[in-house]
Every structure is written in C-alpha cells, then in structure tokens.
Amino acid sequence: MVKDFKTGSAAALARAISIVEDETDGFQDLLHTLLIRPPTAKR
C-alpha cells in the first residue's frame, strides 16, 4: 500500500486515511513511513 500511496493512488490514500482515522493497529508506523522521507534537495 505504501508504494501505491507514494505513486498517487487514490485508493491507497483512502485506505491510509481510514487506517489513521480508525487508529488501526500499526497506524503510527504507517504515518511514520509515509511522512518521514529522506531529503530530496540537490545541490
């Protein structure tokens, strides 16, 4: 699901929202995975 979310899948976004709203087991790990990403700036 994370891969689909990161590629812009609307269905994956909907699943992620539901997981977080319902505080399903593992929702904090999901948030961490989706929100924490390595820096992408190039110098």
N, C-alpha and C positions, 0 to 999 in steps of 0.2 A: 504494500500500500504506500509506503514512503516514496518508493521510486515513482509510482503513478502520481502521487501528490506533487512531487518536485517537477514533474513534466507537465503539470497543469490540468490533470484530470479532475473534472467537476465531481465525478462520483467519489474519488478518493478524498476530495475536500469535504464533501458531505459526510463521509464516514468518519473523518478526523474530527469534524465538528461534533458529531454525535458522541464519539468516544469521550471527548473532553467534557461536553455538557453533562453526560451521564456519569462522569468520573469512573468509567470502566477501569478495571484492573489494568495497570500499565499506562494509564493516560499521562502521567507525569513523564515517563520515559519517552512517550510519543512526542510530547511537547518539546522536550529537550532535543530529541533527534531532529524535529522539524525546524526549530527556531535557532539552534546553535549550528552555525556553519563556519567553515574556515574563511578567512578573508579572501576576497576575490580581486582586490585592487592590484593593479600592476603599476610598477614604477619604471 
